[in-house]
Amino acid sequence: MQTTQYKIEEVIEKAENLSYMPTIVLKLMEMISAQDVTVHEIVAVIEKDQGLVARIFKVANSSFYGRLKKAENLTDAVVTLGLRGLKSFVIAQAVKHVLTTADADDHSLWEHAVKVSITSTVLAKELRCDLLEDALVGGLVHDIGKAFIGSVYPEIPSLIQQKIAKDRVTYDEAEQIILDFNHAEIGALITEKWGFPPKIVDVIRYHHKADDIGEVCTESQEMIHIVKFANVMSKQFDALPDSDAENMLENISFANSHDLSADRLTHLMEEVKMRWKMEGENNLFY
């Protein structure tokens, strides 16, 4: 019998003490949340980090924001993103830092996060939700708890895979059996302390149990369903060959909370695959 050795409190305490969040990211998140902040104050902070400046220009001038004329200075770029878009961008940079630090060897957590993020934005656009930026961030951040757990208990990913192979259980079941807690709980608790928007924290907390969200706001519910569906779609893309569309449709049907038709799902899957390829050239996340 396995003795209890993994403590949720230990993960939270140690993860909070790790240098996950760059100082400039924390500063920007705090500033953007202030009601009286000005664009000039934000620009003054951003311009101190030339790498961040370059990434903001790249995003502001991307097809995601659809500018007819390229932003020629940092103020224009920040105005294009707006405070909501800038906060989403800053969170995305923080998440990338966490996920790529946690799995520095293969970046599999980050790659999956990007795929789910892209798929979430495609779904949000299809469903005509005014949630494109939230979908981008929600998809990117949903599994951040895995990074926190792995950083404190580096043996856990391997133990989970062994449990899955031995007992034929799901990842989430294996995680719960071994730890007696899960990455969704951890991710939500830590990002809530970091000041992430409530909708994003809700996505992290409930993306594996979307049927248990009656107490969260309507927008959060919409985002949770979108990210859950995007997560399932992304995993199916990786598990099945491109030609196996029929099996893929069957496997994702249980997560289709919006009753999208088979034709629409097929079209969306093609769009998602196209977007994944485009990210090699027009990446909003790097």
Number of C-alpha atoms within 10 A of each C-alpha: 3 6 6 9 8 16 11 15 10 13 20 18 12 13 20 16 9 12 11 17 18 12 9 16 20 15 14 20 18 14 18 19 15 10 7 8 13 12 16 12 12 18 18 12 14 20 14 11 11 10 10 16 17 12 17 22 21 19 23 25 20 15 12 12 12 11 13 8 7 14 17 10 10 20 16 16 22 23 15 20 19 14 18 12 20 23 23 23 22 20 23 23 21 18 24 25 16 25 25 17 16 24 17 12 8 10 15 14 20 26 15 18 26 25 25 32 28 26 30 33 25 22 23 23 14 12 14 10 14 11 19 21 20 24 31 27 30 32 32 31 30 30 26 25 27 21 25 25 26 18 19 18 13 14 11 18 16 11 14 22 16 13 19 17 12 9 9 12 15 14 14 15 15 21 22 14 15 18 17 14 15 20 24 23 15 25 24 25 16 20 19 16 10 14 13 17 15 15 20 24 25 22 32 30 24 23 25 18 13 21 11 11 17 9 8 14 12 12 13 21 21 20 26 31 24 29 32 26 25 28 25 19 26 24 15 19 17 11 10 12 11 13 8 11 17 10 13 22 19 10 13 18 18 11 17 18 13 11 11 14 12 13 10 12 20 16 11 17 22 14 15 24 16 11 17 17 12 11 15 9 8 15 16 21 18 11
